[in-house]
Every structure is written in structure tokens, then in C-alpha cells.
Amino acid sequence: MWDLWWEGRPSAPGLWARCGHEARSCWLDTARHHHPRDAPSATAGTTVHLDGRHITDHPGFHCALGEAVNGPGGYFGRSLDTLGACLRGGSGAERPFTLVWHASAVARSCLGATPHTDFGRTPPTDHRPPAFEELLAFLGEKGVDVRLD
């Protein structure tokens, strides 16, 4: 992962996809560190295209989303908390916007489909990452119109 960032923020899309789970987490830390403060936001109502072919884990979801919103090496959160903060503005996309999630079946099969019965009302107690359906619900609640492709 470090070799990919050695000379600065990557300019080619999808480089994070060749990294394993732990390296993707490091990728997110590095992307956050290189993310400009108060990045210009896309206009509300814009459409963002998420390449879901390599979303096989939660760090991969956040890597792909950061890239979709802010270009290669882009950052747009690394957890639901930080994603929520990014969705409040100044991080690349202004709500409401449409997210077209291409190859969403990959994430649906890899991220799990069984949500907490009380998701959104009380924090989960088992410390597991959100299931695919929970990600969709979270984004919808935050003003993101998700279209699965």
C-alpha cells in the first residue's frame, strides 16, 4: 500500500482494490491525511457513480466511496460516524445527491444482508460492521438516493 502512495495521492482509480483488508484500512488513514480541508463539494443534486466490483469488505466500501466522490485516493469517511460527518458537507459531495452503485451484488454478498432489528435507534452491541441493507438505510436517512445497478 505504501508504494502506491509514495509519490503522493494516486492518480489512477482502483489501486486500493489490490490491497487486502488491513492495507485498505491503512489506505483510508492515508487518504484522510491527504484530503484537503474544506474540499469543494459537488453541487447538491449531482449523481455519483460507485464502482462496486471490488467492495468485498467495509474498508473497500469506504475506499470505493471516497474515490467515487473525490477521485483516486479520495476520502469520504471510514466508518458510519465519519461518513455521516462527510455527508454534512465540506468533504466532496453536498446532499441530497444520487449514488448509482454499480455491481452492488458483490457488496450484497460480501457485506452480509442481515441487519440489526433496531438499527438506527440504538447502537449495535456486537461491534460488527453494518450489513449491506444497513448501509443502504443509513445513506437513505442522510439524504443520499441510492440506485443499485
N, CA and C atoms as an extended XYZ file, in Angstrom:
447
Properties=species:S:1:pos:R:3:atomname:S:1:resname:S:1:resid:I:1 pbc="F F F"
N         0.828       -1.183        0.000 N   MET     1
C         0.000        0.000        0.000 CA  MET     1
C         0.874        1.248        0.000 C   MET     1
N         1.937        1.250        0.767 N   TRP     2
C         2.779        2.450        0.863 CA  TRP     2
C         3.414        2.804       -0.476 C   TRP     2
N         3.770        1.794       -1.258 N   ASP     3
C         4.365        2.056       -2.572 CA  ASP     3
C         3.399        2.827       -3.467 C   ASP     3
N         2.108        2.576       -3.302 N   LEU     4
C         1.112        3.240       -4.136 CA  LEU     4
C         0.964        4.726       -3.790 C   LEU     4
N         1.342        5.112       -2.570 N   TRP     5
C         1.214        6.497       -2.115 CA  TRP     5
C         2.572        7.201       -2.029 C   TRP     5
N         3.645        6.525       -2.367 N   TRP     6
C         4.986        7.047       -2.144 CA  TRP     6
C         5.174        8.440       -2.726 C   TRP     6
N         4.687        8.674       -3.925 N   GLU     7
C         4.893        9.957       -4.581 CA  GLU     7
C         3.692       10.890       -4.444 C   GLU     7
N         2.799       10.594       -3.531 N   GLY     8
C         1.636       11.442       -3.315 CA  GLY     8
C         0.348       10.697       -3.620 C   GLY     8
N        -0.721       11.454       -3.634 N   ARG     9
C        -2.037       10.878       -3.868 CA  ARG     9
C        -2.078       10.193       -5.236 C   ARG     9
N        -2.569        8.949       -5.275 N   PRO    10
C        -2.637        8.222       -6.549 CA  PRO    10
C        -3.492        8.957       -7.581 C   PRO    10
N        -3.133        8.803       -8.838 N   SER    11
C        -3.908        9.444       -9.899 CA  SER    11
C        -4.739        8.432      -10.690 C   SER    11
N        -4.470        7.153      -10.496 N   ALA    12
C        -5.217        6.111      -11.197 CA  ALA    12
C        -6.302        5.543      -10.279 C   ALA    12
N        -7.496        5.299      -10.813 N   PRO    13
C        -8.570        4.737       -9.982 CA  PRO    13
C        -8.339        3.257       -9.677 C   PRO    13
N        -8.914        2.817       -8.577 N   GLY    14
C        -8.968        1.399       -8.239 CA  GLY    14
C        -7.706        0.782       -7.673 C   GLY    14
N        -6.673        1.564       -7.392 N   LEU    15
C        -5.437        0.979       -6.866 CA  LEU    15
C        -5.639        0.342       -5.492 C   LEU    15
N        -6.570        0.858       -4.713 N   TRP    16
C        -6.859        0.304       -3.390 CA  TRP    16
C        -7.367       -1.133       -3.493 C   TRP    16
N        -7.960       -1.497       -4.619 N   ALA    17
C        -8.593       -2.811       -4.777 CA  ALA    17
C        -7.587       -3.955       -4.704 C   ALA    17
N        -6.328       -3.694       -5.014 N   ARG    18
C        -5.324       -4.766       -4.946 CA  ARG    18
C        -4.806       -4.990       -3.525 C   ARG    18
N        -5.239       -4.162       -2.600 N   CYS    19
C        -4.818       -4.281       -1.206 CA  CYS    19
C        -5.738       -5.224       -0.436 C   CYS    19
N        -5.203       -5.871        0.580 N   GLY    20
C        -6.003       -6.701        1.469 CA  GLY    20
C        -6.746       -5.849        2.487 C   GLY    20
N        -7.496       -6.498        3.349 N   HIS    21
C        -8.338       -5.816        4.340 CA  HIS    21
C        -7.549       -4.811        5.182 C   HIS    21
N        -6.446       -5.242        5.786 N   GLU    22
C        -5.663       -4.349        6.655 CA  GLU    22
C        -5.055       -3.197        5.867 C   GLU    22
N        -4.556       -3.481        4.675 N   ALA    23
C        -3.964       -2.422        3.856 CA  ALA    23
C        -5.021       -1.422        3.412 C   ALA    23
N        -6.242       -1.883        3.204 N   ARG    24
C        -7.319       -0.956        2.846 CA  ARG    24
C        -7.606       -0.012        4.010 C   ARG    24
N        -7.530       -0.513        5.223 N   SER    25
C        -7.705        0.352        6.395 CA  SER    25
C        -6.601        1.408        6.448 C   SER    25
N        -5.375        0.995        6.165 N   CYS    26
C        -4.258        1.949        6.102 CA  CYS    26
C        -4.471        2.947        4.971 C   CYS    26
N        -4.993        2.466        3.842 N   TRP    27
C        -5.294        3.332        2.706 CA  TRP    27
C        -6.234        4.450        3.147 C   TRP    27
N        -7.272        4.095        3.903 N   LEU    28
C        -8.238        5.093        4.355 CA  LEU    28
C        -7.587        6.131        5.256 C   LEU    28
N        -6.703        5.700        6.152 N   ASP    29
C        -5.987        6.650        7.011 CA  ASP    29
C        -5.141        7.601        6.183 C   ASP    29
N        -4.461        7.052        5.192 N   THR    30
C        -3.596        7.859        4.333 CA  THR    30
C        -4.430        8.817        3.480 C   THR    30
N        -5.543        8.329        2.944 N   ALA    31
C        -6.424        9.188        2.145 CA  ALA    31
C        -6.967       10.330        3.000 C   ALA    31
N        -7.336       10.027        4.234 N   ARG    32
C        -7.840       11.077        5.142 CA  ARG    32
C        -6.762       12.123        5.389 C   ARG    32
N        -5.538       11.670        5.590 N   HIS    33
C        -4.413       12.572        5.849 CA  HIS    33
C        -4.157       13.495        4.641 C   HIS    33
N        -4.354       12.984        3.435 N   HIS    34
C        -4.107       13.760        2.218 CA  HIS    34
C        -5.338       14.530        1.726 C   HIS    34
N        -6.465       14.358        2.405 N   HIS    35
C        -7.696       15.021        1.973 CA  HIS    35
C        -7.628       16.502        2.355 C   HIS    35
N        -7.853       17.388        1.402 N   PRO    36
C        -7.790       18.821        1.722 CA  PRO    36
C        -8.920       19.229        2.654 C   PRO    36
N        -8.605       20.080        3.602 N   ARG    37
C        -9.641       20.604        4.491 CA  ARG    37
C       -10.619       21.443        3.663 C   ARG    37
N       -11.877       21.300        3.973 N   ASP    38
C       -12.930       22.029        3.258 CA  ASP    38
C       -12.819       21.841        1.748 C   ASP    38
N       -12.756       20.573        1.349 N   ALA    39
C       -12.718       20.256       -0.082 CA  ALA    39
C       -13.969       20.802       -0.742 C   ALA    39
N       -13.846       21.301       -1.959 N   PRO    40
C       -15.045       21.797       -2.641 CA  PRO    40
C       -16.039       20.654       -2.834 C   PRO    40
N       -17.281       20.952       -2.588 N   SER    41
C       -18.323       19.936       -2.708 CA  SER    41
C       -19.002       20.023       -4.063 C   SER    41
N       -19.358       18.847       -4.578 N   ALA    42
C       -20.175       18.805       -5.783 CA  ALA    42
C       -21.538       19.401       -5.440 C   ALA    42
N       -22.169       19.976       -6.391 N   THR    43
C       -23.468       20.611       -6.192 CA  THR    43
C       -24.510       19.598       -5.746 C   THR    43
N       -25.381       20.027       -4.842 N   ALA    44
C       -26.494       19.177       -4.437 CA  ALA    44
C       -27.266       18.764       -5.677 C   ALA    44
N       -27.743       17.534       -5.690 N   GLY    45
C       -28.494       17.017       -6.814 CA  GLY    45
C       -27.634       16.309       -7.844 C   GLY    45
N       -26.329       16.278       -7.615 N   THR    46
C       -25.427       15.625       -8.562 CA  THR    46
C       -25.584       14.101       -8.483 C   THR    46
N       -25.024       13.410       -9.442 N   THR    47
C       -25.014       11.949       -9.442 CA  THR    47
C       -23.581       11.471       -9.320 C   THR    47
N       -23.350       10.559       -8.376 N   VAL    48
C       -22.036        9.973       -8.129 CA  VAL    48
C       -22.118        8.497       -8.513 C   VAL    48
N       -21.128        8.008       -9.240 N   HIS    49
C       -21.098        6.608       -9.665 CA  HIS    49
C       -20.076        5.839       -8.833 C   HIS    49
N       -20.551        4.826       -8.118 N   LEU    50
C       -19.722        3.999       -7.248 CA  LEU    50
C       -19.412        2.682       -7.954 C   LEU    50
N       -18.126        2.429       -8.204 N   ASP    51
C       -17.689        1.175       -8.813 CA  ASP    51
C       -17.637        0.121       -7.708 C   ASP    51
N       -18.597       -0.771       -7.705 N   GLY    52
C       -18.706       -1.754       -6.636 CA  GLY    52
C       -18.051       -3.095       -6.905 C   GLY    52
N       -17.295       -3.211       -7.984 N   ARG    53
C       -16.716       -4.512       -8.350 CA  ARG    53
C       -15.783       -5.087       -7.291 C   ARG    53
N       -15.164       -4.235       -6.475 N   HIS    54
C       -14.175       -4.723       -5.504 CA  HIS    54
C       -14.584       -4.442       -4.061 C   HIS    54
N       -15.859       -4.172       -3.837 N   ILE    55
C       -16.320       -3.921       -2.467 CA  ILE    55
C       -16.637       -5.261       -1.814 C   ILE    55
N       -15.603       -5.822       -1.207 N   THR    56
C       -15.725       -7.129       -0.563 CA  THR    56
C       -15.606       -7.034        0.950 C   THR    56
N       -15.355       -5.845        1.462 N   ASP    57
C       -15.280       -5.614        2.908 CA  ASP    57
C       -15.608       -4.144        3.167 C   ASP    57
N       -15.737       -3.782        4.438 N   HIS    58
C       -16.122       -2.411        4.756 CA  HIS    58
C       -15.048       -1.383        4.417 C   HIS    58
N       -13.771       -1.673        4.658 N   PRO    59
C       -12.779       -0.701        4.183 CA  PRO    59
C       -12.866       -0.503        2.660 C   PRO    59
N       -13.159       -1.563        1.929 N   GLY    60
C       -13.313       -1.453        0.487 CA  GLY    60
C       -14.479       -0.558        0.102 C   GLY    60
N       -15.586       -0.647        0.844 N   PHE    61
C       -16.723        0.241        0.594 CA  PHE    61
C       -16.299        1.693        0.748 C   PHE    61
N       -15.589        1.986        1.826 N   HIS    62
C       -15.186        3.372        2.077 CA  HIS    62
C       -14.124        3.841        1.091 C   HIS    62
N       -13.210        2.949        0.685 N   CYS    63
C       -12.224        3.306       -0.349 CA  CYS    63
C       -12.930        3.637       -1.658 C   CYS    63
N       -13.876        2.783       -2.062 N   ALA    64
C       -14.601        2.991       -3.316 CA  ALA    64
C       -15.456        4.250       -3.262 C   ALA    64
N       -16.099        4.498       -2.124 N   LEU    65
C       -16.930        5.688       -1.991 CA  LEU    65
C       -16.072        6.947       -2.020 C   LEU    65
N       -14.941        6.929       -1.321 N   GLY    66
C       -14.033        8.079       -1.355 CA  GLY    66
C       -13.574        8.387       -2.763 C   GLY    66
N       -13.270        7.340       -3.516 N   GLU    67
C       -12.842        7.513       -4.905 CA  GLU    67
C       -13.982        8.028       -5.780 C   GLU    67
N       -15.192        7.518       -5.561 N   ALA    68
C       -16.341        7.951       -6.358 CA  ALA    68
C       -16.632        9.434       -6.138 C   ALA    68
N       -16.519        9.877       -4.907 N   VAL    69
C       -16.855       11.260       -4.580 CA  VAL    69
C       -15.699       12.213       -4.876 C   VAL    69
N       -14.473       11.809       -4.538 N   ASN    70
C       -13.334       12.725       -4.578 CA  ASN    70
C       -12.190       12.293       -5.486 C   ASN    70
N       -12.406       11.310       -6.334 N   GLY    71
C       -11.373       10.888       -7.272 CA  GLY    71
C       -10.399        9.899       -6.659 C   GLY    71
N        -9.452        9.395       -7.452 N   PRO    72
C        -8.495        8.399       -6.956 CA  PRO    72
C        -7.782        8.876       -5.688 C   PRO    72
N        -7.708        7.988       -4.711 N   GLY    73
C        -7.102        8.344       -3.432 CA  GLY    73
C        -7.975        9.242       -2.589 C   GLY    73
N        -9.227        9.429       -2.991 N   GLY    74
C       -10.133       10.324       -2.279 CA  GLY    74
C       -10.645        9.718       -0.986 C   GLY    74
N       -11.071       10.592       -0.103 N   TYR    75
C       -11.581       10.189        1.214 CA  TYR    75
C       -13.006       10.705        1.370 C   TYR    75
N       -13.870        9.837        1.906 N   PHE    76
C       -15.234       10.231        2.237 CA  PHE    76
C       -15.725        9.355        3.378 C   PHE    76
N       -14.938        9.282        4.445 N   GLY    77
C       -15.289        8.523        5.638 CA  GLY    77
C       -14.658        7.147        5.671 C   GLY    77
N       -14.585        6.595        6.905 N   ARG    78
C       -14.052        5.247        7.087 CA  ARG    78
C       -14.921        4.414        8.019 C   ARG    78
N       -16.011        4.997        8.481 N   SER    79
C       -16.997        4.326        9.332 CA  SER    79
C       -18.313        5.075        9.138 C   SER    79
N       -19.383        4.577        9.736 N   LEU    80
C       -20.650        5.303        9.607 CA  LEU    80
C       -20.570        6.672       10.267 C   LEU    80
N       -19.857        6.767       11.382 N   ASP    81
C       -19.717        8.066       12.051 CA  ASP    81
C       -19.006        9.077       11.164 C   ASP    81
N       -17.865        8.686       10.599 N   THR    82
C       -17.114        9.627        9.774 CA  THR    82
C       -17.803        9.863        8.428 C   THR    82
N       -18.497        8.858        7.912 N   LEU    83
C       -19.276        9.047        6.697 CA  LEU    83
C       -20.381       10.076        6.953 C   LEU    83
N       -21.038        9.959        8.093 N   GLY    84
C       -22.063       10.935        8.460 CA  GLY    84
C       -21.505       12.344        8.532 C   GLY    84
N       -20.297       12.479        9.081 N   ALA    85
C       -19.649       13.795        9.146 CA  ALA    85
C       -19.355       14.319        7.746 C   ALA    85
N       -18.872       13.452        6.865 N   CYS    86
C       -18.594       13.864        5.488 CA  CYS    86
C       -19.872       14.299        4.781 C   CYS    86
N       -20.966       13.621        5.077 N   LEU    87
C       -22.236       13.944        4.435 CA  LEU    87
C       -22.818       15.281        4.902 C   LEU    87
N       -22.260       15.813        5.985 N   ARG    88
C       -22.722       17.119        6.458 CA  ARG    88
C       -22.108       18.265        5.660 C   ARG    88
N       -21.161       17.971        4.769 N   GLY    89
C       -20.616       18.995        3.879 CA  GLY    89
C       -19.132       19.223        4.050 C   GLY    89
N       -18.546       19.848        3.050 N   GLY    90
C       -17.134       20.197        3.071 CA  GLY    90
C       -16.204       19.037        2.783 C   GLY    90
N       -16.742       17.935        2.293 N   SER    91
C       -15.905       16.758        2.058 CA  SER    91
C       -16.030       16.199        0.648 C   SER    91
N       -16.702       16.910       -0.238 N   GLY    92
C       -16.730       16.469       -1.623 CA  GLY    92
C       -18.091       16.324       -2.260 C   GLY    92
N       -19.142       16.116       -1.491 N   ALA    93
C       -20.471       15.971       -2.085 CA  ALA    93
C       -21.500       16.607       -1.158 C   ALA    93
N       -22.344       17.417       -1.719 N   GLU    94
C       -23.371       18.087       -0.945 CA  GLU    94
C       -24.697       17.353       -1.106 C   GLU    94
N       -25.366       17.067       -0.003 N   ARG    95
C       -26.662       16.393       -0.058 CA  ARG    95
C       -27.734       17.360       -0.514 C   ARG    95
N       -28.788       16.857       -1.064 N   PRO    96
C       -29.004       15.474       -1.474 CA  PRO    96
C       -28.285       15.192       -2.789 C   PRO    96
N       -27.895       13.958       -2.970 N   PHE    97
C       -27.322       13.536       -4.240 CA  PHE    97
C       -27.709       12.093       -4.503 C   PHE    97
N       -27.511       11.672       -5.735 N   THR    98
C       -27.827       10.305       -6.134 CA  THR    98
C       -26.537        9.517       -6.221 C   THR    98
N       -26.540        8.325       -5.644 N   LEU    99
C       -25.406        7.418       -5.710 CA  LEU    99
C       -25.831        6.205       -6.521 C   LEU    99
N       -25.242        6.047       -7.703 N   VAL   100
C       -25.500        4.871       -8.524 CA  VAL   100
C       -24.423        3.853       -8.176 C   VAL   100
N       -24.833        2.769       -7.523 N   TRP   101
C       -23.916        1.744       -7.031 CA  TRP   101
C       -23.857        0.619       -8.052 C   TRP   101
N       -22.835        0.658       -8.893 N   HIS   102
C       -22.640       -0.363       -9.927 CA  HIS   102
C       -22.100       -1.644       -9.290 C   HIS   102
N       -22.487       -2.784       -9.839 N   ALA   103
C       -22.054       -4.102       -9.341 CA  ALA   103
C       -22.343       -4.250       -7.845 C   ALA   103
N       -23.500       -3.771       -7.420 N   SER   104
C       -23.868       -3.810       -6.000 CA  SER   104
C       -24.018       -5.228       -5.468 C   SER   104
N       -24.243       -6.205       -6.342 N   ALA   105
C       -24.401       -7.595       -5.901 CA  ALA   105
C       -23.144       -8.119       -5.220 C   ALA   105
N       -21.978       -7.597       -5.595 N   VAL   106
C       -20.728       -8.023       -4.946 CA  VAL   106
C       -20.783       -7.663       -3.467 C   VAL   106
N       -21.093       -6.419       -3.165 N   ALA   107
C       -21.161       -5.982       -1.771 CA  ALA   107
C       -22.296       -6.672       -1.027 C   ALA   107
N       -23.425       -6.837       -1.681 N   ARG   108
C       -24.557       -7.501       -1.020 CA  ARG   108
C       -24.150       -8.897       -0.543 C   ARG   108
N       -23.378       -9.618       -1.351 N   SER   109
C       -22.987      -10.971       -0.963 CA  SER   109
C       -21.829      -10.978        0.039 C   SER   109
N       -20.987       -9.959        0.015 N   CYS   110
C       -19.805       -9.956        0.886 CA  CYS   110
C       -20.018       -9.238        2.218 C   CYS   110
N       -20.896       -8.261        2.254 N   LEU   111
C       -21.069       -7.465        3.473 CA  LEU   111
C       -22.163       -7.998        4.382 C   LEU   111
N       -22.883       -8.986        3.935 N   GLY   112
C       -23.957       -9.533        4.756 CA  GLY   112
C       -25.249       -8.799        4.491 C   GLY   112
N       -26.325       -9.483        4.692 N   ALA   113
C       -27.627       -8.901        4.387 CA  ALA   113
C       -28.548       -8.840        5.594 C   ALA   113
N       -28.102       -9.303        6.743 N   THR   114
C       -28.980       -9.348        7.910 CA  THR   114
C       -28.728       -8.152        8.809 C   THR   114
N       -29.620       -7.192        8.796 N   PRO   115
C       -29.434       -6.022        9.642 CA  PRO   115
C       -29.866       -6.276       11.083 C   PRO   115
N       -29.401       -5.400       11.968 N   HIS   116
C       -29.907       -5.389       13.341 CA  HIS   116
C       -31.379       -5.037       13.283 C   HIS   116
N       -32.180       -5.610       14.145 N   THR   117
C       -33.602       -5.289       14.133 CA  THR   117
C       -33.856       -3.869       14.614 C   THR   117
N       -32.924       -3.311       15.401 N   ASP   118
C       -33.124       -1.965       15.930 CA  ASP   118
C       -32.155       -0.965       15.326 C   ASP   118
N       -31.619       -1.263       14.144 N   PHE   119
C       -30.629       -0.371       13.549 CA  PHE   119
C       -31.199        1.033       13.405 C   PHE   119
N       -30.403        1.999       13.788 N   GLY   120
C       -30.809        3.389       13.686 CA  GLY   120
C       -31.421        3.929       14.956 C   GLY   120
N       -31.883        3.048       15.838 N   ARG   121
C       -32.481        3.513       17.088 CA  ARG   121
C       -31.508        3.392       18.247 C   ARG   121
N       -30.779        2.295       18.317 N   THR   122
C       -29.782        2.120       19.370 CA  THR   122
C       -28.518        1.564       18.733 C   THR   122
N       -27.369        1.900       19.303 N   PRO   123
C       -26.131        1.399       18.708 CA  PRO   123
C       -26.037       -0.115       18.833 C   PRO   123
N       -25.464       -0.788       17.834 N   PRO   124
C       -25.294       -2.236       17.942 CA  PRO   124
C       -24.348       -2.566       19.086 C   PRO   124
N       -24.606       -3.684       19.735 N   THR   125
C       -23.776       -4.075       20.873 CA  THR   125
C       -22.765       -5.149       20.513 C   THR   125
N       -22.850       -5.710       19.326 N   ASP   126
C       -21.919       -6.776       18.972 CA  ASP   126
C       -20.698       -6.264       18.208 C   ASP   126
N       -20.603       -4.948       18.001 N   HIS   127
C       -19.443       -4.301       17.383 CA  HIS   127
C       -19.136       -4.819       15.985 C   HIS   127
N       -20.123       -5.335       15.307 N   ARG   128
C       -19.896       -5.793       13.944 CA  ARG   128
C       -20.166       -4.628       12.993 C   ARG   128
N       -19.524       -4.669       11.819 N   PRO   129
C       -19.812       -3.617       10.842 CA  PRO   129
C       -21.233       -3.754       10.315 C   PRO   129
N       -21.764       -2.681        9.768 N   PRO   130
C       -23.149       -2.735        9.276 CA  PRO   130
C       -23.290       -3.669        8.083 C   PRO   130
N       -24.424       -4.310        8.007 N   ALA   131
C       -24.749       -5.157        6.858 CA  ALA   131
C       -25.082       -4.268        5.657 C   ALA   131
N       -25.105       -4.863        4.498 N   PHE   132
C       -25.380       -4.149        3.251 CA  PHE   132
C       -26.668       -3.326        3.355 C   PHE   132
N       -27.740       -3.943        3.830 N   GLU   133
C       -29.021       -3.248        3.932 CA  GLU   133
C       -28.938       -2.087        4.918 C   GLU   133
N       -28.119       -2.221        5.955 N   GLU   134
C       -27.945       -1.129        6.913 CA  GLU   134
C       -27.211        0.048        6.276 C   GLU   134
N       -26.235       -0.228        5.427 N   LEU   135
C       -25.551        0.841        4.704 CA  LEU   135
C       -26.545        1.601        3.827 C   LEU   135
N       -27.389        0.856        3.131 N   LEU   136
C       -28.392        1.497        2.280 CA  LEU   136
C       -29.336        2.363        3.103 C   LEU   136
N       -29.791        1.844        4.237 N   ALA   137
C       -30.705        2.600        5.095 CA  ALA   137
C       -30.016        3.858        5.636 C   ALA   137
N       -28.777        3.723        6.055 N   PHE   138
C       -28.027        4.860        6.591 CA  PHE   138
C       -27.895        5.957        5.535 C   PHE   138
N       -27.484        5.580        4.336 N   LEU   139
C       -27.328        6.563        3.269 CA  LEU   139
C       -28.657        7.226        2.947 C   LEU   139
N       -29.730        6.436        2.889 N   GLY   140
C       -31.046        6.995        2.616 CA  GLY   140
C       -31.484        7.991        3.670 C   GLY   140
N       -31.227        7.667        4.929 N   GLU   141
C       -31.591        8.568        6.026 CA  GLU   141
C       -30.813        9.877        5.963 C   GLU   141
N       -29.642        9.840        5.362 N   LYS   142
C       -28.785       11.029        5.279 CA  LYS   142
C       -29.011       11.829        4.005 C   LYS   142
N       -29.998       11.455        3.198 N   GLY   143
C       -30.327       12.230        2.011 CA  GLY   143
C       -29.628       11.786        0.739 C   GLY   143
N       -29.128       10.558        0.730 N   VAL   144
C       -28.495       10.016       -0.469 CA  VAL   144
C       -29.472        9.048       -1.124 C   VAL   144
N       -29.825        9.305       -2.368 N   ASP   145
C       -30.711        8.442       -3.128 CA  ASP   145
C       -29.843        7.370       -3.777 C   ASP   145
N       -29.877        6.161       -3.249 N   VAL   146
C       -29.025        5.069       -3.750 CA  VAL   146
C       -29.790        4.285       -4.795 C   VAL   146
N       -29.174        4.129       -5.938 N   ARG   147
C       -29.730        3.309       -7.029 CA  ARG   147
C       -28.786        2.152       -7.254 C   ARG   147
N       -29.296        0.947       -7.069 N   LEU   148
C       -28.470       -0.248       -7.221 CA  LEU   148
C       -28.450       -0.701       -8.680 C   LEU   148
N       -27.272       -1.022       -9.143 N   ASP   149
C       -27.081       -1.448      -10.527 CA  ASP   149
C       -26.445       -2.835      -10.497 C   ASP   149
